[in-house]
Amino acid sequence: MNQSGITVNDLLRLPVLKDAKVISGREGLDRNVKNIDIMEVPDVEGWLREGELLLTTAYSIRHDLSLLTKLVEKLAYANAAALAIKPERYLHEMPNAMIEVSNKHKLPIIQLPVGVPYIDITNAVMEQIVNKHAALLRRSEEIYKKLTKLVLENSGIQMVADNVSQLIEAPIILLDKQGKEIVSSPKEGRINDFIHAKQWDITVDKERVGKFFIEKEQLDEMDKICVEQARLVFSLELMRRKTAMDTENHLRGNFIEELLAGIFLPQEEVVNKGRQLGLDPEVMWEIIVIECGNLIEESSPFLTDLSIVLKSINLSNANKIFTQKQGNRLIILSAISCQSVLTEDTNQLWVKNLVPLISKYSDFRVGFGGSALLWEIHLSYLEARNSLLIGSCLNKGKRIYFYEEIELFKLLLDSSDYVDLEAVIERKLGKLIQYDKENNSDLVKTLFFYLSSNGSLKETANQLYIHRNSVKYRIERIKEIADIKLETFQDKLLYYFCIFFHNFKGS
C-alpha cells in the first residue's frame, strides 16, 4: 500500500475517533483517505471514489444485511479507504460474511463511537485532508522554485539531477529519445542496474525528447510531486539546451556558407569563430558534395539512411562531421586527423559505407574534394563540385568521384580556355562523330569506354551491355571509318582526351 497522505490509521488518532474500534481489515489501515462521504441510499455503485471514507448507519439496508457484504466488495473495487459504521440503532451485530470480505480485501471496517455526530467526524477528517493538501502544495511550490532556480541560473543539468535524486532519495537517469544517457545521479548510475525502475516521458513542444527513470520500489505522494516538478524542470532544461543548440547550428550554418562562398575573412576571425562553433582550425578539412535530386526533403528515408552512414563513419574516424543543406545538394564537412591528410584507407571507408546507398537510391551521387585548412575550405568545395561535374562525364555509372582522379582533366579544361581544341577534336573525331549522328550509333561512346578500360573488350562490353564480339566488331569499324590508329599509348591518350572534351562540352 501507498503510505503517503492521511491514512486511516492517522484518522483513528484524532480525538473525535479515539473511541472508535477496528472490526476487521486491519491490514488496510495504511490506505489513504482523500475524501469523506455519508451513505443515505442503498444503491451507491457508480459514485464511490478512490480513497473515500464512507460513513453509514446501515439504515437504508437494515432489512437485508447481505447488502453490507456487497457494499464492502464495491468499496474494495473502488479502492476506497474504509467503511465506518454506527451500529447502535439499526445494526446490532456485524455479519460474518462482511467481516470475511473485509479481511480478504484488506478494507478496514470501523465501528464509530456512540453519540458522536457525523458533523464532528466529517469536520475533523476534512480539516486533516485540507491541511495535508495545503502542505503538499506548499512543498510542491518549494520544490518547483528550487529546481527552476537551478535552470534559470544555468547551474547545469547535472546539478538539477543531483537535487532531484536527493529530493526523491533514489537514483535517477535521464535518457534521450534514442536511449542515450543525458544525465544520471549518482553519475555512475546505469539504467541496466535499475531493478524497480519507473519511467516517465519528457516532452518539449509536444515532442517526446527523452525518458526519466527512477530506481525506487514505492513512490509516496511527495515523491510523485517531485517527479512532476522534475519532469517540468527537465523539460525546461532540455528546451534551453535545444534552443542553444539550434542557435549554434544556425550560426555555424551561416559561417560555413561564408567559408564555402570564398568570402574573405581574416584568418584570425576564422580561427576564433571556428573554435566557438566546434570547427577545429587545427585540423585539415575536406568537403563532400552529395547530389540526390529530391531525396533530401524533410522526413525522407534517404536522410535517415545517410545519418546512419555518417554516424558509422564518424565513430570509425573519431572526427567531427557537419552537414549543410544547399538546394538539392547536401554539403558535408569532415575533419581529418591532424596527423595525416585524407588517406586511401579513409576513402575506402567512405566508399564502403556509401555503396549501399548508391544501390538503393538511383539519384545519389557523391563528389569528394581534397583536404584544406578551415580558411581555405572553399577550395575543397570547388574540387568536390568539379569531381561531380567532370567525373560524371568520364563515367556516369560510377557515382562516387574523388578530385584526385579528375585533377588532370580539370587542368586540361582550364587550359582549353586559351588553346583551340575544337580543331583537334574535329580532325581526330570529326568523321566518327558525323557517322554516329547519321546512323544513330554509339561508336564514339564505345571508343571512350574501350580506351578508359585500357583496351579491355570484356569491361567495355559490360559498360555498354553488349557482347564482347560486338565490341570487337565496333572497334574495327571505328578504325575503318575514321582512320583511327591505337597502336601507341600517345595515340590512345590523345583520342581519350578528345572524346572527353567532346562529351564535356556537349553535356
Beta strands, then each sheet from edge to edge (+ up, - down):
strand 1: 21-24
strand 2: 35-38
strand 3: 52-56
strand 4: 82-85
strand 5: 109-111
strand 6: 172-176
strand 7: 181-185
strand 8: 197-204
strand 9: 207-215
strand 10: 284-291
strand 11: 321-326
strand 12: 329-336
strand 13: 365-372
strand 14: 400-402
sheet 1: 1+ 5- 4- 3- 2-
sheet 2: 7+ 6- 9+ 8-
sheet 3: 11+ 12- 10+ 13- 14-
end
